[in-house]
Amino acid sequence: MHHSIEIHNFVWFLIVGGLAGWIASVLVEGSGLGVIGDIVVGVIGAFVGAFFAYQFDITVYGFWEVLGMAVLGSVVLLLIARLFTPRRRLA
């Protein structure tokens, strides 16, 4: 049986990714990355969070748990990104 992502699932995926990326950018020192950047960080962070959940054998159910795991992955992703980007000084 062929499974394809339905458009409303894709829209929710982008909404949760954007929300997770925005929350992570607020939690991690620095400014946000804009709407598109926050969505990208959130979506990639969701995959990072899912990887951690799998590694530690954590079962994630429901919206709030998925959002929390995506935020956790996004924070880790942003912290790693901060290691490789130079800090900008304000004048």
C-alpha positions as CSV (number, residue, x, y, z in Angstrom):
1,M,0.0,0.0,0.0
2,H,1.3,3.4,-1.0
3,H,1.4,6.1,1.7
4,S,1.9,9.7,0.9
5,I,2.0,12.7,3.1
6,E,-1.3,14.5,3.0
7,I,-1.3,18.3,2.6
8,H,-2.8,19.0,6.1
9,N,-0.1,16.7,7.7
10,F,2.5,18.7,5.8
11,V,1.1,22.0,7.0
12,W,1.0,20.8,10.6
13,F,4.6,19.5,10.2
14,L,5.6,23.1,9.1
15,I,3.7,24.7,11.9
16,V,5.2,22.5,14.6
17,G,8.6,22.9,13.0
18,G,8.3,26.7,13.0
19,L,7.0,26.8,16.5
20,A,9.8,24.6,17.8
21,G,12.4,26.6,15.9
22,W,11.0,29.9,17.3
23,I,10.9,28.5,20.9
24,A,14.5,27.2,20.5
25,S,15.7,30.5,19.1
26,V,14.2,32.3,22.2
27,L,15.8,29.8,24.6
28,V,19.3,30.0,23.0
29,E,21.1,33.2,23.3
30,G,21.0,35.3,20.1
31,S,18.4,36.5,17.7
32,G,15.9,34.5,15.7
33,L,16.6,33.3,12.2
34,G,13.4,34.6,10.6
35,V,10.3,32.6,9.7
36,I,12.0,30.4,7.2
37,G,15.1,29.9,9.3
38,D,13.0,29.0,12.3
39,I,11.0,26.5,10.3
40,V,14.1,24.9,8.9
41,V,15.8,24.7,12.4
42,G,12.6,23.3,13.9
43,V,12.1,20.6,11.2
44,I,15.8,19.5,11.4
45,G,15.6,19.8,15.2
46,A,12.5,17.5,15.1
47,F,14.7,14.9,13.4
48,V,17.5,15.4,15.9
49,G,14.9,15.1,18.8
50,A,13.5,11.9,17.3
51,F,17.0,10.5,17.0
52,F,17.6,11.2,20.7
53,A,14.2,9.7,21.6
54,Y,15.1,6.6,19.7
55,Q,18.6,6.3,21.2
56,F,17.3,6.6,24.8
57,D,14.2,4.4,24.1
58,I,11.7,7.3,24.8
59,T,8.2,6.9,23.4
60,V,6.7,10.2,22.2
61,Y,2.9,10.6,21.9
62,G,0.7,13.7,21.4
63,F,1.2,17.2,20.3
64,W,3.0,18.5,23.4
65,E,5.5,15.7,23.6
66,V,6.3,16.0,19.9
67,L,6.7,19.7,20.2
68,G,8.9,19.3,23.3
69,M,11.1,16.8,21.5
70,A,11.4,19.1,18.5
71,V,12.3,22.0,20.7
72,L,15.0,19.9,22.5
73,G,16.4,18.8,19.1
74,S,16.3,22.4,17.8
75,V,18.1,23.8,20.9
76,V,20.8,21.1,20.5
77,L,21.1,22.1,16.8
78,L,21.3,25.8,17.6
79,L,24.0,25.2,20.2
80,I,26.1,23.2,17.8
81,A,25.6,25.9,15.1
82,R,26.8,28.6,17.6
83,L,30.0,26.7,18.0
84,F,30.8,27.1,14.4
85,T,29.6,30.6,13.8
86,P,31.5,33.7,14.9
87,R,29.9,35.9,17.4
88,R,28.7,39.3,16.2
89,R,29.6,42.3,18.4
90,L,27.2,45.1,18.8
91,A,28.7,48.6,18.4
